[in-house]
Amino acid sequence: MTATIDGLALTDQVLLITGGARRVGAAIVRGLHAAGANVLLHYRSSAAAANALAEELNAIRPASVAIHAADLLHPAAAAEIVAAALRRFGRIDILINNASSFYPTQVGQITATQWDDLIGSNLQAPLFLSQAAAPALRLQRGLIINIVDIHGLRPLKGHVVYSVAKAGLAMLTRSLARELGPEVRVNGIAPGPVLWPESPIAAGLQQEIVEKTALKRHGTPEDIARTALFLAKDAPYITGQIIAVDGGRSV
């Protein structure tokens, strides 16, 4: 993903992103960094990937990326992550709640631990991070982007708690748009089949999922990054919306 046609449109802006070391998060970091943003990259356990990505991008633009490790389920994590971003860069313009736990939960076997983890990472953490970052975002007339999921709108079989958590995140997105406006815009991106889960999925099932999209192909993490960049630089009158980036899977 390259910088924008009109140059480094996000120069001097600061992105705070959770789960930014790998997969979709890393694509978003690369995309917004290429557009000029400085980045506070949160990670939980992917220290090697976080360090490697920071080194890669700091080689391009020195001192433009910092990393911060935290467990988002810890009560103090939200305030600590926001404080780290402000100490390092002095401002926050964009918060992207990307970190997410994902695994199946079968009815009859769901545990309180699974509930706490899936709701905590996908819903509770975005709420408290948004709350902690709101004062800084208001100063910059900033933006929150929540990475939702098409299965927050249409449940994924065998993933009850995950689907409920993402449905809650969709409502949180709309609620925060009302609560934080007019200074802060809040939007969501709902990916479809852009990156397969790390747990194995049979090739036949992958093809079945792709065939259910209108475009008959899967997307890429860069499709999500481009949508985030659009919301950051080209969408000043869009708030409270959830954009499905799913090749027509939800149609």
C-alpha positions as CSV (number, residue, x, y, z in Angstrom):
1,M,0.0,0.0,0.0
2,T,1.4,3.3,-1.0
3,A,1.0,6.8,0.3
4,T,-2.0,8.8,-1.0
5,I,-2.2,10.7,-4.2
6,D,-2.2,14.0,-2.4
7,G,1.0,13.1,-0.5
8,L,1.4,12.2,3.2
9,A,-2.1,13.1,4.2
10,L,-1.7,12.0,7.8
11,T,1.6,13.8,8.5
12,D,1.9,14.7,12.2
13,Q,-1.1,12.7,13.1
14,V,-0.8,9.9,15.7
15,L,-2.4,6.5,15.4
16,L,-2.9,4.3,18.5
17,I,-3.8,0.8,17.4
18,T,-4.3,-2.4,19.4
19,G,-3.1,-5.7,18.1
20,G,-1.0,-4.0,15.5
21,A,1.9,-6.4,15.3
22,R,0.5,-9.0,12.9
23,R,-2.1,-9.8,10.3
24,V,-4.7,-7.1,9.6
25,G,-3.3,-4.9,12.3
26,A,0.1,-4.8,10.7
27,A,-1.4,-4.0,7.3
28,I,-3.2,-1.1,8.9
29,V,-0.1,0.1,10.6
30,R,1.9,0.0,7.3
31,G,-0.9,1.7,5.4
32,L,-1.4,4.7,7.7
33,H,2.3,5.0,8.4
34,A,2.9,5.3,4.6
35,A,0.4,8.1,4.7
36,G,2.5,10.0,7.2
37,A,1.1,8.9,10.6
38,N,3.2,8.2,13.7
39,V,2.1,5.0,15.5
40,L,1.8,3.7,19.0
41,L,1.5,0.0,18.3
42,H,0.0,-2.1,21.1
43,Y,0.6,-5.8,21.3
44,R,0.0,-8.5,23.9
45,S,2.3,-11.4,23.2
46,S,3.7,-10.9,19.7
47,A,6.9,-9.1,20.9
48,A,9.1,-10.3,18.1
49,A,6.6,-9.3,15.4
50,A,6.0,-5.9,17.0
51,N,9.7,-5.2,17.3
52,A,10.3,-6.2,13.7
53,L,7.5,-4.1,12.4
54,A,8.7,-1.1,14.4
55,E,12.3,-1.5,13.1
56,E,11.1,-1.8,9.6
57,L,9.0,1.4,9.7
58,N,11.5,3.4,11.8
59,A,14.1,2.7,9.2
60,I,11.8,4.5,6.7
61,R,11.0,7.4,9.1
62,P,13.0,7.5,12.3
63,A,11.2,7.6,15.6
64,S,7.8,7.3,14.0
65,V,6.7,4.0,15.6
66,A,6.7,3.0,19.2
67,I,5.4,-0.2,20.8
68,H,3.7,-1.0,24.0
69,A,2.8,-4.4,25.5
70,A,-0.3,-4.8,27.6
71,D,-3.1,-7.3,28.4
72,L,-6.2,-5.5,27.4
73,L,-8.2,-7.5,30.0
74,H,-6.3,-5.9,32.8
75,P,-8.4,-3.0,34.4
76,A,-5.5,-0.5,34.1
77,A,-4.5,-1.3,30.6
78,A,-6.6,1.3,28.7
79,A,-5.3,4.2,30.7
80,E,-1.7,2.9,30.5
81,I,-1.8,2.5,26.7
82,V,-3.3,6.0,26.2
83,A,-0.7,7.5,28.6
84,A,2.1,5.7,26.7
85,A,0.9,7.3,23.4
86,L,0.7,10.7,24.9
87,R,4.1,10.5,26.5
88,R,5.7,9.4,23.2
89,F,3.9,11.6,20.7
90,G,2.0,14.2,22.7
91,R,-1.4,13.6,21.0
92,I,-3.8,11.0,19.6
93,D,-5.7,11.6,16.4
94,I,-6.8,8.1,15.5
95,L,-7.7,5.1,17.7
96,I,-8.2,1.8,16.0
97,N,-9.6,-1.0,18.2
98,N,-8.3,-4.0,16.3
99,A,-7.2,-6.6,18.9
100,S,-9.5,-9.6,19.0
101,S,-9.8,-13.1,20.4
102,F,-11.4,-15.5,18.0
103,Y,-12.3,-19.2,18.6
104,P,-15.5,-21.4,18.6
105,T,-17.8,-21.7,21.5
106,Q,-20.4,-24.5,21.3
107,V,-23.6,-24.1,23.2
108,G,-23.6,-26.5,26.1
109,Q,-19.8,-26.1,26.5
110,I,-19.4,-22.3,26.9
111,T,-17.4,-21.4,30.0
112,A,-17.2,-18.1,32.0
113,T,-13.5,-17.9,31.1
114,Q,-14.4,-17.9,27.3
115,W,-17.1,-15.3,27.9
116,D,-14.7,-13.0,29.8
117,D,-12.0,-13.4,27.1
118,L,-14.1,-12.9,24.0
119,I,-16.3,-10.2,25.4
120,G,-13.3,-8.6,27.1
121,S,-11.1,-8.4,24.0
122,N,-13.8,-7.6,21.5
123,L,-16.1,-5.3,23.4
124,Q,-14.9,-4.3,26.9
125,A,-11.4,-3.2,25.8
126,P,-12.7,-1.0,22.9
127,L,-15.1,0.7,25.3
128,F,-12.5,1.5,27.9
129,L,-9.8,2.5,25.4
130,S,-12.3,4.8,23.7
131,Q,-13.2,6.3,27.0
132,A,-9.6,6.8,28.0
133,A,-8.6,8.3,24.7
134,A,-11.7,10.5,24.3
135,P,-10.2,13.7,25.9
136,A,-7.1,13.5,23.6
137,L,-9.2,12.7,20.6
138,R,-11.6,15.6,21.2
139,L,-8.6,18.0,21.2
140,Q,-7.7,16.8,17.7
141,R,-11.3,16.3,16.4
142,G,-10.2,12.8,16.0
143,L,-11.4,9.4,14.9
144,I,-12.2,6.0,16.4
145,I,-12.3,3.0,14.1
146,N,-13.6,-0.3,15.5
147,I,-12.8,-3.5,13.6
148,V,-16.1,-5.3,13.8
149,D,-16.9,-8.4,11.7
150,I,-19.7,-9.3,9.3
151,H,-20.6,-11.9,11.9
152,G,-21.5,-9.2,14.3
153,L,-24.4,-8.6,12.0
154,R,-25.0,-12.2,11.0
155,P,-23.9,-14.8,13.5
156,L,-21.2,-17.4,12.7
157,K,-22.4,-20.9,13.5
158,G,-20.5,-22.4,16.4
159,H,-19.1,-19.0,17.5
160,V,-21.9,-17.7,19.8
161,V,-19.9,-15.6,22.2
162,Y,-17.7,-14.1,19.5
163,S,-20.7,-13.2,17.4
164,V,-22.4,-11.6,20.5
165,A,-19.2,-9.7,21.3
166,K,-18.9,-8.3,17.7
167,A,-22.6,-7.4,17.7
168,G,-22.0,-5.4,20.9
169,L,-19.0,-3.7,19.2
170,A,-21.2,-2.7,16.3
171,M,-23.7,-1.1,18.8
172,L,-20.8,0.5,20.7
173,T,-19.6,2.1,17.5
174,R,-23.0,3.7,16.9
175,S,-23.4,4.7,20.5
176,L,-20.0,6.3,20.8
177,A,-20.7,8.3,17.6
178,R,-23.6,9.9,19.3
179,E,-21.8,10.3,22.6
180,L,-18.5,11.7,21.3
181,G,-19.8,13.9,18.5
182,P,-19.4,16.5,17.2
183,E,-15.6,16.5,18.1
184,V,-14.9,12.8,17.5
185,R,-16.1,10.6,14.6
186,V,-16.6,6.9,15.3
187,N,-16.9,4.3,12.6
188,G,-16.5,0.5,12.2
189,I,-15.1,-1.7,9.5
190,A,-16.6,-5.2,9.2
191,P,-14.3,-7.5,7.4
192,G,-15.5,-10.6,5.5
193,P,-13.1,-13.3,4.2
194,V,-9.9,-11.2,3.9
195,L,-7.6,-13.5,6.0
196,W,-8.2,-17.0,7.2
197,P,-8.0,-17.8,10.9
198,E,-4.7,-19.2,12.1
199,S,-6.5,-22.5,13.1
200,P,-6.7,-24.7,10.0
201,I,-9.8,-24.4,7.7
202,A,-10.3,-27.1,5.1
203,A,-9.7,-25.9,1.5
204,G,-13.2,-27.0,0.6
205,L,-14.8,-24.8,3.3
206,Q,-12.6,-21.8,2.2
207,Q,-13.9,-22.2,-1.3
208,E,-17.5,-22.5,-0.1
209,I,-17.1,-19.2,1.8
210,V,-15.5,-17.5,-1.2
211,E,-18.3,-18.7,-3.5
212,K,-20.9,-17.0,-1.2
213,T,-19.3,-13.6,-1.9
214,A,-20.6,-11.5,-4.8
215,L,-17.1,-11.0,-6.1
216,K,-16.2,-14.8,-5.9
217,R,-12.8,-14.1,-4.3
218,H,-11.4,-13.4,-0.9
219,G,-10.0,-10.0,0.0
220,T,-6.7,-9.0,1.7
221,P,-5.6,-7.2,4.9
222,E,-4.7,-4.3,2.6
223,D,-8.4,-3.9,1.7
224,I,-9.1,-3.2,5.4
225,A,-6.1,-0.9,5.6
226,R,-7.3,1.1,2.6
227,T,-10.7,1.5,4.2
228,A,-9.2,2.7,7.4
229,L,-7.1,5.2,5.4
230,F,-10.3,6.4,3.6
231,L,-12.0,7.0,6.9
232,A,-9.0,8.8,8.3
233,K,-8.4,11.2,5.4
234,D,-11.4,11.4,3.1
235,A,-14.5,11.0,5.2
236,P,-15.0,14.0,7.5
237,Y,-18.8,13.8,7.3
238,I,-19.1,10.0,8.0
239,T,-19.7,8.9,11.6
240,G,-21.7,6.1,13.2
241,Q,-21.3,3.8,10.2
242,I,-20.0,0.3,9.8
243,I,-18.5,-0.4,6.4
244,A,-18.6,-4.1,5.3
245,V,-15.4,-5.0,3.4
246,D,-16.5,-8.5,2.4
247,G,-16.7,-8.8,-1.4
248,G,-20.5,-8.8,-1.1
249,R,-20.6,-11.7,1.4
250,S,-23.3,-9.9,3.5
251,V,-25.5,-9.0,0.6
